[in-house]
Amino acid sequence: MSDPNALEIDTLAPYLEAEIPGFSELADIKKFNAGQSNPTYLLTTQSGRYVLRAKPPGELLKSAHQVDREFRVMKALGATGVPVPNMVHLAPEDSPIGRMFYVMDFVDGRIFWDPALPDAKDNAERKAIYDDMNRVLAALHSVDFEAAGLADFGRPGSYFDRQFARWSSQYRASETGRIEDMETLLDWLEANAVPDDGLVSLVHGDYRLDNMIFAPDAPKVVAVLDWELSTLGHPYADLSYQCMQWRLPHTSAFKGLGGVDRKRIGLPSEAEYVEAYCERRGIAGIDNWTYYLAFSFFRLAAICQGVYKRALDGNASNPEKAKTYGEAVKLLAGLAVETIKTGK
């Protein structure tokens, strides 16, 4: 059986040479194994290296896999100081590969897949890596999205209410069996909705360590990737989503920091990370932190359920790995319920 994600040089090369100035002699297409949402490829050409990111093949959930949104937001952020790759081309749905995709410049650097950073030089570099992640997140939430041409990139206000409705619907659409902790979590989030406080910023939607490229020789973020879930929303959604990493077990598929002696290896605590963010944003603190964390667990669980369903349907970008996401949904729901019960 042929791979539905495979791309042919003879199909792509003439189109890209016609559409991208300077693009010449496509020699190799290599699919990245990482990632579950949108298949991503390294293009090697005489003119340099590029990255192509496409919608997956097959039937897709409504509003999912919007690579055009990724292209638009990264194109806009290129002039703001938030580090993103240079965007080169957006192809329409009727492209030569039969679905929408975009091409961006390849960014050389390091991607850290383990949040405990065993590949870092020392504790000082580990601390600096986390601090730069924090700096970039605060910078993103400080972007004047109207000046960047993104005033219509989402609906301001009632972000958590709208996100809860969206991901509840997505979860039900991809549900493969009843999970009691997910039912408890859904009920609790609905009953404990936080009133809208008027805060609006551009949010990434999947802000975590392995969605960033760091400089080859410095603890500096040179590109933030995977903007598919970006929108105008609430800044604390991004912050709490990243802080889940402190709570996820290190032995899980998510490679969290749970069970890791963070102080010994130079990493900040969750409280210290949040405090640094607040200082950079000029705010005193964050109320309703338990709700934001519980919501983030729920949202990620809904995303994982969608990945799992696509694996069962044969449409996942990385099918074997995707099937493990069914168990991940149960893990996330359980951690959310634990967070609710302890209130911390």
C-alpha positions in Angstrom: 0.0 0.0 0.0 1.4 3.4 -0.9 1.9 6.1 1.8 -0.9 8.7 1.4 1.5 11.3 2.9 4.2 10.6 0.2 5.1 13.5 -2.1 6.6 13.1 -5.6 9.4 15.3 -6.8 8.1 15.2 -10.4 4.7 16.5 -9.2 6.0 19.3 -7.0 9.1 20.6 -8.7 7.5 22.3 -11.7 4.9 24.0 -9.6 7.4 25.3 -6.9 9.9 26.5 -9.5 7.1 28.5 -11.2 5.7 30.0 -7.9 8.8 30.6 -5.7 11.5 33.1 -7.0 14.9 31.4 -7.0 13.6 27.9 -6.3 15.5 25.4 -8.5 16.2 21.7 -8.9 14.3 20.0 -6.2 16.5 17.0 -5.4 15.0 15.4 -2.3 11.8 15.3 -0.2 12.1 13.9 3.3 9.1 13.7 5.7 9.7 14.6 9.3 8.6 11.9 11.7 7.7 14.3 14.5 4.2 15.8 14.7 0.8 14.4 14.3 -1.4 17.1 12.9 0.0 18.4 9.5 2.6 16.3 7.6 5.8 18.3 7.2 8.7 17.8 4.8 12.3 18.9 4.3 12.9 20.0 0.7 16.5 20.0 -0.5 17.2 22.0 -3.6 20.0 23.6 -5.4 18.8 27.0 -4.1 18.8 25.8 -0.5 16.6 24.0 2.0 12.9 24.7 2.6 10.2 23.2 4.7 6.8 22.3 3.3 3.8 21.8 5.6 0.5 20.4 4.2 -3.0 19.4 5.3 -3.2 15.7 5.8 -5.0 13.6 3.2 -8.5 12.2 3.8 -11.6 13.5 5.5 -10.9 16.1 8.2 -12.7 17.5 11.1 -14.3 20.9 10.5 -12.0 23.9 11.2 -9.0 21.6 11.8 -5.6 21.6 9.9 -5.8 25.3 8.8 -2.4 25.6 7.4 -3.4 28.9 5.8 -3.8 30.4 9.3 -0.3 29.2 10.2 1.0 30.9 7.1 -0.8 34.1 7.7 0.2 34.5 11.3 3.9 33.7 10.8 4.0 36.1 7.8 2.5 38.8 10.0 4.8 38.1 12.9 7.9 38.4 10.8 8.0 42.1 11.4 7.2 42.1 15.1 10.3 40.6 16.7 8.7 37.3 17.6 11.0 34.7 16.1 9.3 32.8 13.2 10.6 31.3 9.9 10.5 33.3 6.7 7.3 32.4 4.8 7.7 31.7 1.1 4.5 30.5 -0.5 0.9 29.3 0.2 -0.6 26.8 -2.2 -4.4 26.4 -2.6 -6.5 23.4 -2.1 -6.3 22.5 -5.8 -2.5 22.4 -5.6 -0.6 19.6 -7.5 -0.7 17.4 -4.3 -4.5 17.8 -4.1 -4.5 19.8 -0.8 -3.4 23.1 0.7 0.2 23.5 1.8 2.8 26.2 2.5 6.5 26.5 2.1 8.9 28.4 4.4 12.6 28.7 4.7 14.4 26.0 6.7 15.8 27.3 10.1 18.9 25.6 11.3 19.2 25.0 15.1 18.4 22.7 18.0 15.0 21.2 18.9 14.8 19.8 22.4 12.4 16.9 22.7 13.0 16.3 26.4 12.0 19.1 28.7 14.5 18.0 31.2 17.1 19.1 28.6 19.7 16.3 29.0 21.4 17.6 25.8 22.0 21.1 27.3 25.6 21.9 28.3 24.9 22.6 31.9 22.4 24.0 34.5 23.1 27.5 33.4 22.1 26.8 29.8 19.0 24.9 31.0 17.9 27.8 33.1 18.6 30.2 30.2 16.6 28.1 27.7 13.5 28.2 29.9 14.0 31.9 30.5 14.1 32.6 26.8 11.0 30.6 26.2 9.3 32.8 28.9 10.6 35.9 27.2 9.2 35.0 23.8 5.8 34.0 25.3 5.6 37.4 27.0 6.7 39.1 23.8 4.0 37.3 21.8 1.3 38.3 24.2 2.5 41.9 23.9 2.2 42.1 20.1 -0.1 44.8 18.8 -2.2 42.4 16.7 -4.1 45.2 15.1 -0.9 46.9 13.9 0.3 43.5 12.6 -2.8 43.1 10.5 -4.4 40.4 12.6 -7.4 42.3 14.1 -9.7 39.8 12.4 -7.7 36.7 13.3 -10.2 35.7 15.9 -13.1 37.0 17.9 -12.0 38.9 21.0 -13.8 38.2 24.3 -15.3 35.1 25.9 -12.3 33.1 24.7 -12.7 30.2 27.2 -16.4 29.9 26.6 -15.9 29.6 22.8 -12.9 27.3 23.1 -14.9 25.0 25.5 -17.7 24.8 23.0 -15.3 24.1 20.1 -13.2 21.4 21.8 -16.2 19.8 23.4 -17.7 19.5 20.0 -14.4 18.2 18.5 -14.1 15.7 21.3 -17.6 14.3 20.8 -17.0 14.1 17.1 -13.9 12.0 17.6 -15.0 10.1 20.7 -14.3 6.3 20.6 -15.5 5.3 24.1 -16.6 6.8 27.4 -13.9 8.0 29.7 -15.3 8.8 33.2 -12.6 11.4 34.1 -13.3 13.3 30.8 -17.0 13.4 31.7 -16.1 14.7 35.2 -13.8 17.3 33.6 -16.4 18.4 31.1 -19.0 18.9 33.8 -16.6 20.8 36.1 -15.4 23.2 33.4 -19.0 24.0 32.4 -20.0 24.6 36.0 -16.9 26.7 36.9 -16.6 28.9 33.8 -14.4 32.0 34.6 -16.1 35.3 33.7 -14.4 37.2 30.8 -11.9 39.7 32.1 -11.3 41.5 28.8 -7.7 40.4 28.3 -7.1 39.7 24.6 -3.8 38.8 22.8 -2.5 36.8 20.0 -2.1 33.2 21.3 0.0 30.4 19.9 -2.3 27.6 21.0 0.5 24.9 21.3 3.3 26.7 23.0 5.8 24.2 24.3 9.5 23.4 24.2 9.5 21.1 21.2 7.7 23.6 19.0 10.7 25.9 19.1 14.1 25.9 17.4 17.0 27.2 19.5 20.2 28.6 18.1 22.9 26.0 17.5 25.3 27.6 19.9 23.2 29.7 22.3 20.1 29.4 24.6 18.0 31.6 22.3 14.8 30.9 20.5 15.3 31.5 16.8 11.9 30.2 15.5 8.5 29.3 17.0 6.8 26.6 14.9 3.3 25.0 14.6 0.9 27.9 14.7 -2.1 25.9 13.5 -4.1 26.6 16.7 -3.2 30.3 16.9 -5.9 32.9 17.3 -6.9 36.0 19.2 -7.5 34.7 22.6 -6.6 34.8 26.3 -2.9 35.0 27.1 -3.3 32.7 30.2 -4.4 29.9 27.9 -0.9 29.7 26.4 0.8 30.1 29.8 -1.3 27.4 31.5 -0.9 25.1 28.5 2.9 25.3 28.8 2.8 24.9 32.5 1.1 21.5 32.1 4.6 20.3 31.2 5.6 20.6 34.9 2.7 18.2 35.8 2.9 15.6 33.0 4.9 12.5 34.0 8.4 12.4 32.4 7.8 8.7 31.6 4.7 9.5 29.5 4.4 10.1 25.7 4.4 13.8 26.5 7.8 13.7 28.3 6.7 16.1 31.0 8.7 17.3 34.1 6.7 15.3 36.6 9.0 13.3 38.8 12.1 15.2 37.6 14.3 16.9 40.3 14.0 20.3 38.5 16.0 22.2 41.0 19.0 19.8 40.8 19.2 20.3 37.0 18.7 24.1 37.0 15.0 24.3 35.8 12.5 26.8 37.3 9.5 25.6 39.3 6.1 26.2 37.8 5.6 29.1 40.3 8.9 30.7 39.3 8.1 30.4 35.6 4.7 32.0 36.1 6.2 34.8 38.3 8.8 35.6 35.6 6.0 35.8 33.0 4.0 38.2 35.2 7.1 40.4 35.8 7.6 40.7 32.0 4.0 41.5 31.4 3.7 43.9 34.3 1.0 42.1 36.2 0.7 41.2 39.9 -0.4 37.6 39.6 -3.0 35.3 38.1 -6.4 34.4 39.6 -8.3 31.2 38.7 -5.1 29.3 37.9 -6.8 25.9 38.7 -9.4 26.6 36.0 -6.9 27.6 33.4 -4.8 24.4 34.1 -7.9 22.2 34.0 -9.0 23.7 30.8 -5.6 23.2 29.2 -5.6 19.5 30.2 -9.1 19.2 28.6 -8.1 20.9 25.4 -5.0 18.8 24.9 -7.0 15.7 25.7 -9.5 16.6 23.0 -6.7 17.2 20.5 -5.2 13.8 21.3 -8.6 12.1 20.9 -8.7 13.6 17.4 -5.3 12.2 16.6 -6.3 8.8 17.9 -9.5 8.8 15.8 -7.5 9.8 12.7 -5.1 6.8 13.4 -8.1 4.5 13.6 -9.4 6.0 10.3 -6.0 5.7 8.6 -5.4 9.4 8.3 -2.7 10.1 10.9 0.6 11.6 9.9 2.5 9.1 12.1 0.0 6.2 12.5 1.9 3.9 15.0 2.7 6.7 17.4 -0.8 8.2 17.0 -2.5 5.1 18.4 -0.8 5.6 21.7 -2.7 8.9 22.1 -5.8 7.0 23.0 -4.2 6.2 26.4 -2.9 9.7 26.6 -6.5 11.1 26.7 -7.1 9.1 29.9 -3.8 10.3 31.4 -4.6 13.9 30.7 -8.2 13.7 32.0 -7.0 12.0 35.2 -4.4 14.8 35.8 -7.0 17.4 35.3 -9.4 15.8 37.8 -6.5 15.6 40.3 -5.7 19.3 39.7 -9.4 20.2 40.4 -9.5 18.1 43.5 -6.3 19.5 45.0 -6.9 23.0 43.8 -3.2 23.5 43.1 
